[in-house]
Amino acid sequence: QFIFLYYDANRNGRLEVEEVSKMIEHIQQLRGQPSTDALADATALASQYPGSFGFAAFYDAANRRMLNGTSPLLRTQQDLLEAIRQRFQSDDGSGPARAVPEDPLASLSLGGSSPIGTSAPVVPQASVRSTPTSPSPSSKGGATTSSSRQPPSRGYSQPEYWRYGANDPGGAQTLALSVVRRLMDLSNQAAPDWRYSLQLVSARELLLLCDTVVELLRQEDSLVEVPLPCRVYGDIHGQLLDLLEFFNAFSWPDKRRGDIFSMNYVFLGDFVDRGAYSCDVISLLFSLKILYPARVFLVRGNHEDRLMNVNYGFHADCTRKFAREGEDIWERVNDVFEFLPIAALVEGAILCIHGGIGDSINTLDDLRGIPKPIQVVGEINERTTRRDRMVLDALWSDPTDNDQVLGVHVSPRGKNTCRFGPDRVQEFNSRNGLKLIIRAHECVQHGYEYFAAGQLLTVFSATNYCNQHDNDGAMVVLVKDDRTGEVVEHAQVIKSGTVDTSHGWNDQQFRAPSPMRRTGVGNGGL
């Protein structure tokens, strides 16, 4: 992961041919080999993999020795543990030594200019960039029913992936890791038989995941703050097979085969319903949140609500998988849903929200400090508060049909929400100093689609929605452009038909899926 991150100079989650070429040049120098045409070798290597040369392709190429000799690239001139111990000595050697932590690796921080002091990689004529320390969350507003509780610090003095297993009396982290590892292994099997009878966890184990993850969510504000770089996923809708395809094609949020050392993940709700794997998707996402609580962020969608998922598939999946305990599982998971944040703010510049801003959300502060548990009202009446309206708009509202339809309009989804025009988006972004709103909630043909002259982006991550729409699925990578300092977005797409979704979607649907969003506006620029 560190080698991949080092050569991914523009932090777009993939290696360009020039970046692979630089790696090959360094390997040749370190091995004392005569220089060859590294650019030609890099071009030939990248051509072996369809699409972009992401971490999964890099890992595969190194594993199969198609890219040989990567191991010396991050070797250090000094023993790593010895370097850490020296770091805890006084600067001039005359004063008392600081206590060396029980686990020396735990002292390595993701922030700072040099994580290991005097030790340095042997890569010639280059210096290792370290990931900037993540900013602390905003202190505005309380995220829980207790006013004294503050959002957790994002200082990575002891990263969670090194802390794993050291303090796990209830076994939740061990269980979470086993869920991730099992799906990682299953998804790479040639035979697809497992997908017809998958049972990831027992009822007792899923209750343990719920009880553990809710305590993490309880500490988060209703508007969570997320640093760059970041991957943003749209609707999943119980379609586990697509989610695994994304992880295998681009990167897992994992320490073994992924980019969790250097990447944050935001999932924009609608985790359940309509697809055949609602319980399994929830088990996976809750596990990832438990393993990497400061790297993985789960945002609530309109289907994370009892009134919706009792009918659209999640309740049925619970009773099918867990029989008599299914009702308790369904209730407990929905209790957890009420502690999910309703929006995420990436690097202070990009608002990620499931539905939209509707006609009631005017500032970022409107989304902050909403007390948890957050309950969604069933209908708007004379007793409905403005806060209730804002929650409904965050989960349910949509943009108008195209950039020519201004203002606020009645929604075909019902009277509880509305459609908002490009003028609302541009005004909101200007008032709040935002570059972009990323939202989900609607199926789009290519998996992503712009609105409001590029100031709003819809992303949908499930392919061939309900086996009816033949749409692609997409995920968006957010990185900072080193030259301009601007946050830029890149789409990573899985084409319809890449995954066999014939078993992925439920055969019977409570209601037909919502129509695909069709604006007739081009998708260029991503």
N, C-alpha and C positions, 0 to 999 in steps of 0.2 A: 504493500500500500504506500509506504513512504517513497519507494522508488518511483512508482507511478505518479504520485503527487509532485515529486521533485521535477519530473520532466513535463508534466502537464502545466506549462508555464502560464497559460491564460485561464487556468482553472475552469475549463468548460466541461470537465468530466470525460474527455476523450483525448487521445494523443494524435496530433496531426502528423503527417509524414515527416515534416521537418523535425518534430520533437523526437520521433522514433529514430531518425537519422542521427541526431545528437547523441542519443543513448548508445547507438551502435558505435559511433566514433569513440566515445568514452570507454566502452568495453574493449575495443581494439587497443587503445592506449594503455589501459591497465594490464592487459595480457601481453603487451609488448609485440603485438602483431603488426605487420605492415598495413598501412591504410589502404582500404579498398573504397569503392564507390558506395559510401554509406547511404546516400540518398536513393540509389537504385535498389539496394538491399531493403531499405525501409519501405519503398514503394511495393516491392514484390511481397514483402511480409503482410502489409496492410491489405493487399489485394486478396489474400487468402480468407479474409473475414468480410462477410457482407455488412454493409452499413458502416457505422463509425467504429474506430479502433478504441473501444472503451476498456475499462478495467477487466471485464470478463474476458475479452479477447487477449489482452496483455497477459493475464494470468494463465490462460490456456496456452498461449505461445511459449511462455517460459516453462510451463509444466511439461510440454511436449518437446522441449529442447529446440523448437524452431527459433527461439530467441535465447541463445546460450551465453552464459557468462554474466548474468545479472547480479549474482550474489556478492561480488566484490564491490559493487557500486556504493554501498553504504557501510563498508567496513571502516572501523575507526582506528586511529593510530595508537589508542590507549584502551586498556580494558574498561568497559563501560561502567561496571560497578565501582571500580577504583576511581574513575573520574567523578562519579557522584559523591563518593566518600570525601574526595578532596574538596569538592564544592562546599561541604559542610565544615571544613576547617576555616579558621580565620584567615583573612586576606594575607597578612604578613607572617603568619605562622607563629606569632608570639603569644596570641591570646588563646583562651580556652576554646577547644573545638566544640562546635554545635553537635547536638545529639543526632546521630545517624538514624533515620527512621527504620523501623523493623523490616519494612519492605522497601529497599532503596529505590526500586523502580517507581514507587508511588510518588517520589519527589519530583519526577519529571513532569514539567508543566507544558501544556500545548502553547502557552504564551511565552513572550520574551524573545530576545534576539538569538539566544543560543541555548537550547535545552540541556546540553551536556557540558557547558563550560569550555574547558580546554580541549575537549575531544572534537574532532571534525572529520567529516567524510573524506575519503581519499579521491573523490571525483575531481579531476584536474580542472584548474582555472574556473571554479564555480563555488558558490557558497550556498548552503542549504537555507532556504526560506522556511521560517516557522509560521504556523497558522496563528493569526492574531488572536489575542485573548478576547473572548466574547464579551460584549457589553452586558452589564447587569440589567435585569428587567426594570421597567418603570415602577416606581413606588406609588404611582397614583392608584387609588382605589383599592379596596380589599377584594380578594378573590374567594373568600370563604365566609361562612357565617360567623367566624371568629375574627374580630377586628385586629387581634394581636398577631395573627399569622401573616408572615411575609413570603413572597415568592422566593424559591431557593436561589442561592448564589450560583452564578455561572462560572466562578473561578475554578479551573480544572486542576487544582492542586493535587488531586488524586483521581485520575480519570476512572470513570465507572467500569471501563473494560479491563483495567488492571485490578480494580477492587473486587471484581466478580469472585464469588466463592469464599471470600474471607469472612463475611459476616452474613450468613444466610440461615438463621436458625429455623425458619419456617420452610425452607426449601424452595421458595418462590423463584429465586434466580436460577437455581439448578433446573427447575421445571421449565422456566422460560427458555433457557438455553437449549434444553432437549427438544422443545417444540420447534425452534428455529433450525437446529441441526437436522431434525428428522425431515422437515420439509425441504431443506437444502438437498439432502440425499435423495428423497423421493423424486424431486423435480428433475433430477439428472438421470433417472432410470429410463432405459429404452422402452420397457413395457409399461403401458399406462393403466394396468389393472388396479393400482392403488386408488385411483380417483373415483372408483365406483363404490368403495366401502371404507372411505377414510374416517378414522376415529382418532383425532389427535390427542384428546385428553378425556379423562373421566369427569363425571359431574363434580366430584370433590376437587379435582385439580383445577377445573375452570373457576370454581368458587374461590380457590386460593389465589388465582390470577386476579380475579375481581377485587378481592379484599386488599391485595397488594397495590394494584394500579390505582385504586380510588384514592389512596393516601397520597400518591404522587400528584394526581390531578387536583386534589383538594388544595394543594399549596400553590397551584398556578392561578394567575389572574385570568379573568374572562377574556382578556386580550393578551396573548402571550407574545413575548418579544424573542425573535429568532435571528441569530447572526448569519452572515454569509460564510461559505457558499451553502446552497440549499437546493434540495429537490422537492418539487411540489406535485403531489398526486391529486387527481380529481376523483370522481365517483368510482367506487370499486363494486358495490352492489353484490357482495357475496361471490364475486367471480374470482376465486382464488387462483385459477389457472392463468389468467392474465397477469395477476400480480406477480406470480412466480416467474412468468416469462420476462416481465420487466426486470426483476432482480437478476435473473440469469443473463439477460442480454446486456444490461448496463452496469448494475452493481447492487450487491446486497448491503443493507444496513447491518453489517456484521464485521467482526474483527478478523475472521478467518479468510473470507473471500470477498470482502467488501471494502467500502470507503468510509466506514464510520469514524475512523481516526480524523478524517478531514472534511466530512460532509454532514449537514443537518438534513432532516427529513420532516416534511409537513404533509399530512394526509387530510384532505378537505372534506371529510364526512361521507355519508351514505356508504358506510362500510357493509351494511346488511341489506337484506330484502332482494327479491327477484332472482338472485343467483342461488345456486345449489349448495354453497359453502359458507353461509353466513357465520355459523359457529366457528368454523375453522379460520376464517378471516379475522374474527374478533380474537381468537386465541393467539394468532400470530401477531397482530398489532399490539395487543396488551403485553405479550411477551417482549416485543421490541422496546416498548415504553419502559418496562421494568428493567431491562438490561441496560438501556441507554437513555435514562430519563432527561438528560440535558441535551440530547441529540435528536430525539424523536418526539414529534408534536402531533397530537390527534385533535382535530377540530371537528366540532359537531355539525352534522347535517340534518336535514328535516326527517330522515328515516331513523335517526337515533332518538326515537320518541315512541312511547307505547301506543299512542293512537294510530301511528302509521304501521309499525312493524308487527302489530298483532294480526294484521291482515295480509301483508305483502310478502310473507315468507319466513321471517326470522322466528316467529313463535312456532310455526310448524317445524322448522329445522331443529329447534330446541326439543320439542316433544318427540321428534323422530329419533334424534341421537341419544336422548337421555331419559326417554320413557317417563316414568312416574316423577322423576326429579326434574323433568324438562320445564315445568311451570315455575319452579323455584329458580332455575337457571335464568329463564327469560326475565323474571322480576329483578333478579340481582344485577344482571347485565344492564338493564334499563336504569336501575339505580345509579350505576357507574356513569351511564351516558349523561346524567344530570349534572355531573361534575366536569364534563368536557368544556374547554374554552370554546367560545363562539367565533373567534377570529385570531389570526396571527399577524404580527407586523414584522416583516423581514427587513433588517438593517435600517429601520425607520423610514423606508422608502416605498415598500410594496405591501399593500394590505391583502391578506389571503383570507377569504371568507367563503362559506359554502354557497349562499344564494346571492346576496348583494346588499345595497344600501337602501333600497326601497325609497319611501318618502319621509322616513322618520329618523334616519341616522345621518347626522350632519357633521359630527366631529369624531375623532378617534376616542376622545374621552367618553363619548356615548357608549362605546364598547367596553370601556374599562370599569373595573370595580363592581360588576354585577354580582350580587351575593349568590353563592352556591348553597344548595343545589338549585339549578336553573330549570324551572318548569315551564313548559310551553302551553299556553292557553289553547283551548279547543276552538274558541270562536271569539270574535271581537264584539263587545257590547258596551253598554254605558259604564261598566265597572272596569273595563280594560285600561290599564295604566300605560303611560308612554313607554316605560321600560318593557312591558309585555309586547307592545307594538314593535319595538326595536328588535327584540329577539325573533319575532315572527319574520320581520323583513330580512334579518341576517340569514335565516334558514330557508326562506321561501321565495324572496323576490327575484325577478329576472330583468334583464335589459329589454328594451323595446325591440321590435323586429329588425330595425336597421338604424343607421346614423341620421336618417332624415326624419325619424319619428321622435320629436322632442317632448319634454314634459313628463308627467306621471299619468299612467293609464290603468284602467281596471285589468286585473290579471285573469286569464282563463282558468287559473288554478283555484279561483274562488275569492271571496271578499276579504279573506284574512291577510292578503298581501296585494302587491301591485307590480306594475312594470315601470321602470325608470329609464328616461332617455339619456342620450349622450351629453346633453347640457348638464344634467344632474351629476354625471360622472366627472366631467371636467371641472365643475364648480367644487365638488367634494375634494378632488385631488389637489386643486389649487389652494383651497383653504387649509388643507392639512399637510401640504408640502410633500405630496406623494407623486411618484412617477407612474404607478400602475396599480390597478386592482386585479388580482387573480381570483377567479371564482369557478365553481363547478356547477352542479345542479341541472345542467342540460346536456343532452347528447349532441355532439357536433360531428360532422362528417369526417374530418381529418384528425379528430382527437383534440384539436385546439382551434380557437377562432377569436379574432380581434373584434373589438367594438369601440365606439367613441374615438375614432381616429387613432387607435392604438393605445388608448389609456385604460382599457379593460380587456382582459383575456379570459375566455372560458376554456377550461381543460376538463376532459372526460377520459378516464383511464381504462374503461371496460370496452372490449371490442364486440362488434356484432350484437349490439344491445338487444337482449331478450331473443336472440336469434332472428331478429326482424330488420334491423337497420343497416347491417353490413358496414358499420362505421369503424374507422381506425381508433386506437387508443393512444393517448399521449401522456407524457409527464414533462414538467418544465424544470430545467436547471437554471438557477440564478447564481451568477458570479459577478465579481467586480472586474471591470476592464482596467488593466494595469496602466494603460496609457492615459485614459480619461478620468478614471476614478468613478465612472458611472456604473450603476448596476445594470447588467444586461441579461437577457433571457435566451435560452436555447431550448427548442422542443426536441424530445426524444420520443420516437413514434414506433408503435407496433402495428403493422398493417393488419387489416381484417383478413382472417384466414390463416394467419400465422399460428394461432392457437385453435385447436378443435374445441369449439364452444358448444357442441351438440349436447353434451352432458352438463355443461357449466351453468346453463340457465334453467330455471324451473319450467317444466312443461305447462303447468297451469298458473296463470297470473290472476290476481284478484281484480285488477283492471289492466287494460292494454297499456303498454308503455307510452309515456308522453311522446309527442311527435318530435322528430329531430329538429334542432334549431337550424333554420335556413335563412340566411340574411342576404345571400348573393354578393357579399363583400369578400374580397380576396384575403388570403391568409399570409401575405408576404411579410417579411421582416423578422421572422423568428428563426 
